[in-house]
Every structure is written in C-alpha cells, then in structure tokens.
Amino acid sequence: MKNGLLQLAACALAVASMSMFAGCKDDAAGGNTTGTSTGTAGSGSEQSGDTIKIGLVVSQNGELRPWGVDCEAGAKLAEKQINDAGGIGGKKVELLIGDSNSKPEEGKSAAAKLASENVIGMIGEVSSGITKQIKTVALEKGIPLVAVGATNPEITQEGQGLISRVCYTDDLQGPVMAVFAYDKGLRKVAIMTDQKQPYSTGLSKTFAEKFKALGGQIVAEEFYQSGENQFSGQLTRVKSKNPDGIFMSGYFTEVGPMARQIRQLGMDKAVLMGGDGWDSSDLVSSGGDAIVGGYFCNHYNDAEDRKEVKDFLEAFKANNNGNLPGTTMGALGYDAAMVVFDSLKRLAAASKEINSKNLAEEIMATENYPGVSGSITLKGTHGDPAKRALVVEVQKTAFVFNKAYEASEVMAR
C-alpha cells in the first residue's frame, strides 16, 4: 500500500518461470556461471555469543527514505517474529542497521561498519546504485548479501554464491512494460533516463530493446540527473517528436515534477509509464493530476488473495501502530530478512556451524520459500529468483492492479 493508498486488485497473479530483473548496473563483469564460486571474497564472520547478528542497510534518511522506512519495518517484523518463536537454535537474531542516507558511498560506509561489527550476513538495499557499493564490501569480506529491491541484472553477475536478491530484475521489468505499451496500441515512445542512476539506464535499455523488437519506435531518448526538477529543454525536444507514450525510467523523486511539466507543455495524450522506481505515495503528491492515469511495473499487490499477503499485512499493522507499509518495499524487506532467517534455521536444524560461509550456501539452497511477494527459489540460479511482474495504474487514491505477466509470456513475444 501507499501511505493510505489502498492498492486494489481483483485478479490472480501469474508466477513467472524464469529469473530476471534488478535496478542498478555493476561495473564488474562476468563471474562464474555455476552459482557457487565466490571468487576472491574474504572468509566472512563466525557467530559468537547469544545473538546472531545480521546487517541491514537502508535509506533511513535522504530522498529514498520512504523505501528505507518500509524496508526496515518489514525486516524488523521478521526479526520480531523469529525471536518471539524462540529464535534460532536457542539464540536470538539481531538486525544491526546502517543508514545509506540514500547515497551509494554512504551505503558502502554503512556496510563496512556493519562488517566490522561481525555480522555474518547482510540485507539491502532497495536502490541498485547503493546495492552496487554494498556488494563491494560483501565480496571483500566474504559476507552473503541479499538485496531487497535492486533490480539491475549485473548485480548478481559477480560473486556467485554470495550475492542474491528477492526481487525480479530489469531483464523482466523493461520487457513487461514494452509489451504492455505495445498491446495498449502505442507505437511511438520517447524515453526519459536518469543518467546518474544505473537502475534507470538499465531499465531504459531493456524497455527500448523489447519495444523495438515488437515493432514499436523509440522516437527520442533524453537524459537528466537525480536531484534535478526542471526538464523543459529535454521535454521540448520530446514534444517535437509527437510521441504517444513516454517511458520515465527513473525514481518517483523526479517522475512527479516531470509529469507536471509534460502536461504543462501540452502533451496531454501521451501515456506515462515507468518501473518500480515509481512506487511511493510521494509520486501522487508531487505529480498531482498529471501523473494520474500513468502505469508502472511492480512486485506484488496488497489486495492479492494469498495467505502470505494477508498474514503479513495483519502482522505489519499490529507491529506499526495500525499503519500499513507505504510501498512494496515493506514486503520485500520482510521477504529478504525471512530468506536469511529461514536459511539460519536450516543450518541450526542440521547442526551446522553458523558462519558466513555456511549461511551463504544455505541461502543459495533456498527453494520455494513462500514469500509475501511470491515464491522465492534461489537453488540452481545465479541469485535471481523467478518472479512474476504486474502493472498497476496510478489513481488519485490508489495504485490499481491492471495486468499480471509471466516471464515466459513476455519473452515469447
């Protein structure tokens, strides 16, 4: 949900049969394709004392704070549930939290501090650009990292066996929105890309490739940078191409003001579209009527008729003074923490030593974990679970379910 925005849905969502998607580019290339090599990673940490320490890096401050608040609340709920049930092997789990302040380098510093405190695993982040920096610490120290909402495909292409995620990747999200646009009758689409965010550049790329393969035309691609709020020059050039749709691949922080300026320039009929970076109630407050009627890709819907969703929302409300998560990052933060905790439970049940190395192996052995955002399987993958994707419509008081997609359906087009 979106801070009082009820996500309405009335459709059973399909589950994808292939793994894909993430929101940030990683400069490192390649990596072992077996899913087991950790390359030159360090040896990790050993559990000691009466608590099992896991690090969590979130945006407690900065422009991405809405995601960070929800992610932390979801992960803290998972921590509470595990400890209330007796912990793991008689020991409590403890989340040590670091603030990325919505900035990649500060995210790296937060991860390094957590590593120095002997956490045996880490969770985070939502932003792919920040996750990219956290990943460098995880690889250096040999600590497994489970990303929450980082969707850029390259994040898991180095350090196989240590780096994984609970979300889909941009290899699915971009094509999903391209198929949606084409099936909606759009044929000439312009793209607005945040060149400062690897998430945005990667998402624009996969959208454009699929849209052109379907027979559509990318009539323009214009660039901006995070933190900007004036786009008149770029949008004037876009208007000259008379697009019937505009794909805005950046974050909600810039998309709202951009939507207002698109309408102010007279592009009233262009359909506005984007990825999960739109997912915040702040999108509606900043975009106003201009963003209403837009569409974006997302991970799950609060109104799904699944036990996992209903139980999560009930527990979240009870643990957060009756409030529901404002974004899907509450559910993904919960899922990421639970994947780690469930892996620890399996280690304890097998009487295996609780350390980073064994935890990494157990995380990658995760199979059919019943997550709030859908079933999560990492076994036999490169850290990318097979997930479904759905498209929601922006309305004044809700993000309303429109259509669900299976990866097999999208990639066959």
N, C-alpha and C positions, 0 to 999 in steps of 0.2 A: 504494500500500500504506500501512499504518498502523503504522509503527514495529514491524515484526514481525508485523503483522496481514496475512495474505495475503488479498487480495480475490479471491474465486473467482467465475468466470463460465463459462457454457457456452453462450452464445448470441451469435449475430452481432448486432451493434447497428445499428439503422437510422439513416440520416443524414437530418436534418431538411432541409426545403426552404424554410424561411423564417427570417429573422433575428429574434432577440429576446433577452431576459433581461439583468439586471445587479443588483448588490446595494446600491445607495445612491442616495438621492434628491439631485437637484441643484436648487438654488433657481432657477437661471436657466432661463428658459422659451424655447421655440421654437428659433430658429435657422434658417438657410437650409436648405431641404429638398433642395437639389441635391447635397449631399455635397461641395461644392468650396469654399464660402465660408469664410474664416477670420475674418470679422467685423473686430473692431478689434485683432486679435492683433499682437504685435510682429514684428520681421523675422527673429528666430531667430539662429542662430550659423553661422559658417563653420568648416569643418575646416581645421586647420593642423598642421604638424609631421608626425611619422612615425606618429602614432596617431590613430584615430578614436574620440572619446570619446562614450559613451552613458551616461546616468544611470539608475540603478536605485534605486527607493525601496522598502524592505521593512521589515517589523517584526522587526528583529534582537533587540529586547527587548520586554517587556510581555506582556500576556495572549495576544496573537495570534502570539507567537514561533514556534509550531510551523509556521504557514503561512509566516512570513518565512524561516525556516531552509530549508525546502524550495524556496521560490521562488528564493532566492538561489543555492542549489546547482544548480537546474535552469538558471538563466541563466548561471552560471559554467561549466557544462558546455558550453553553446552557445558561449560565448566561447572556451573552450579548443579546441573542435573547429574553429572558424573559423580561429583563429590557427595551429593545427597543420597546417591545409591550405594555409597560405601567406598568410592574411589576406585583405584586400580591396584589390585594385589595388596589391598590394605593401605595404600598410600594415596594421599590427596594429589590432585593435579593443580597446578598453579600457572595461570597466564601472567607472564610479565609483559607489560605493554609499553611499546615505544611509539612516539609521535613522529610521523614523517613530515608534519606541517604542510602536507600537500606538495612537497618538493622532493625530487629524486635524490639529491645529495643528502638531504636531511633524513630521508628514508634509509639511505646507506649507513649513515652515522648511527641511527637508532638501531639498525640491525647489528652493527658492530658492537654496540654497547650491550645488547641482549646476549650476543655470543660470548662476551666477556663474563657474563653472569652465569655461564654454564647451562644455558638452555640446550636441550637435546634435539629440539625441532623448532621450526618457525612457521608462522602463518602470515600471509599478506603478500601483496597488497591488492587494492582494487584497481588502481591505475597501473597500466603496463609500464609506463616510463619509470615509475617508482619501483615497481617489482624488478625491473631490469637491474637496478642498483642493489636491491636487497639480495638478488640472486648472486651477485659477485661475492658477497660476504658468505652466503651459504656454501658456495663452491669452495671458497678458500678455506673455510673452517670444517667442511665435511658434515654440515648440518642439513637435514632434509627440509625443504621448503614447499609448503602447499599454498599456491596462490588462490586468492579469493575470486577476483573478477578480472584479472589480467588476461586479455583475450588475444594478444598478438601471438601468432603461431611460433615465432622464433624463440620464445621464452623457454620452451622445453627442448630445444634442439641442441643444447649443450648440457652436460652433467646428467645424462640419463641415469636414472636410479636415485637421484637426489631431488629433482625439480618436477613438480606436478601441479595440477590445478583441479578445481571442482566445477569450472565453468566451461562453456563451449569456446571455440576460437573464431577469429575473424575469417578463417577459411570457410566457415559456415555462415556467419552473420552477414558478410558482404553479399555473397550469392543469394541468400534468403531475401534480402532487400531488393536485389536486382530482379529476381523472379517476381516478387510482389509488385514492383514498379511496372514491369513489362506486362504482367497479367492485368494490371489496372488500366492498361491502354497507353501508358506513357512511352514515347519514342525518342524524345529529345530531352536529355537530362544534363544539367550543369552540376558541378561538384564544388563544394567549399571545404577546403582541407586546412586543418591546423598543422602547419609545418613544424611546429615545436613539439608536437605530441606524436610519438611513434604509433600510438593507438590509431590516431586519425589518418596518418599517411598510409598505414597498412590496410585500414578498412576501406579507404577510398580506392586503393588499388584493386582489392578483391571485388568490390562492387563494380568498378568500371570494366574489369575483365569479363565478368559474367554478363553484364548488361549488353556489352558489345557482341558477345558470343550469341546472345539471344536474338540479335538483330537491331538492338537499340543504338542510339548515337549519343556519345558524350560530346556536347557542343562546346563546353568550356570547363576548365578547372582553375579556380582561383585560390590563392593561399593567404593565410593570416597567421597570427601567433596568439597563443594563450595570453589572456590579460588585456587584449585589445577589445574595444567596444564600438569602434567606428569602422564600417565596412563599405562606405559609399562608393569608393573607387572600384573595388572588386565587383560589387553588385551592379554598378552601372554597366560594366563590361558584360556581366552575365545577362542583364536585361536586353542588351543588343542582340543576343543570340536567341531570344524568344523561347526559352525552354518551357516545356510543360511540366517539369519537375525539377526540384533542387535537392540534391543529397548532401546533407550537412553532417560530416562525419566526426565532428568534434564533441566536446563536452557541453553539458547544459549551461555552464557558466557563460559561454559565448553564443550559444544557439538562440537563447531567448532574445537578446538585443538584435541579433542578426535577423531573426524572423520579423521583428517590428520594422526594420529598415527595408526588408524585401517588400513588405506590403506598402510602406510609405513611398516606394519607388514605382508603385502601380502594378507590381507583379502579383495580382490578386488571384489568378487562376493556377499558378504554379503549385503543384503538390509538394509539400515539405516532408522530407524523410531523413532518417538517421539511424544510429545504432544505439546500443545500451548506454552509451555515454549521455543520453538524454534523460536517463532515469532519475528524476528528482522532482519533488513538488515545486522547487525553485524555478523549474522550467516554465511553469504556468504563470508564476508571479512575475517573472522577468519578461516572458514573451507575450503575455496578455492574450487578447483575441487573435493576434497574428499567428500564434503557434497552434491554436485550436484547429483541429482537422488534420494535423500532421500525424505521421506514423513513425514508429521506431521499433527496433528488434529488442526483445527482452528474454530473460531466462526462465521465468515462471510467472504464474498469476495467483494472487491470493484467493481467488474465488474457485480454484480447482477443487473438485470433489474427490480429494485424496486424504486419507487419514493422516499422512505425514504433514500435509499443509495445515489441516485443521488443528492437530495437536500442537504444532509449532506456534501458530497464531495465538492459541489459548494460553500456552505457557509464556510466550513473549509478553502478552498483555499483563499476565499475573506478575511477571518479573520487572515490569517497566511502568508501574503506576497506571495501568489500564491503557497505555499507549501502544499502538501498532507500529511496526517498522515503517519508516517513510520511504524506503527504497527496497529493491530486491536484495541489496547487499546485506540486509539483516539475515535473510535466509541463506545466502551464500556464505556469510561469515560463520553462521551456525553449522552449515554443512562441512566447511573446511575444518573447523575445530573438531567436529564429531568424527570425521575421517581419521584425524590424528589420534583421537582418544580411543576409537574403536580398534585402531592398529595397536595401540598400547595394551588394550585389553586382551588381544590375541597373543601378544608377547607374554603377558603375565600368565595366561592360561596354559601356555606351552612351557612355562618356567624358563624362559629365555632371559638373558641379561638385558636390562633396559638401558640402551645407549643409542647414540645417533645412527650407528651403522645398522643395528637390528631394526630400529624404527623405520629407517629408510626402506629397508627390504620389505617390511610388513605393510607400509603404506602402498608400495607398488604391487602388493599382492591383494589389494582391496578389490572385491568382486561383488557386484550387485548390492552395494550399500544403499539402503532406501532413503535417499536424501530428500529434503524438502523441495529442492529444485529438480528432482528426478533421480532415477537410479544412477549410481556412480560406480564405474568399473575402471580400475587402473591396471589390473593384471593384463599382461600381454599388449600394453600400449606404451607410448613414449611419454606417459604422464598426462595425456589428453583424454578425458573420459568422453564416451559417446553421449552426446546430449541432444535434446530437441531444441527448437527455437520457435518463438512465436512473435507475431506482430501485434502491437497494440495501437489504438488510436488515441490521440490526445484530445480530451474534452475538458470543459471548464472545471468540472468537479471529479473527474475520474480519468484513468488510463484504461480504456476499454478493450478487452480482447477482440481481435479481428480474425486472425488465422494462425494455425499452427503448422509447422513444416517438419518433415522428416528429412534428414540429410540425404537419404537415398533418393527421395523425390526431387530435391533441388539439384543434386549433382547429375541426375539423369537427363536434365533438361539441356 
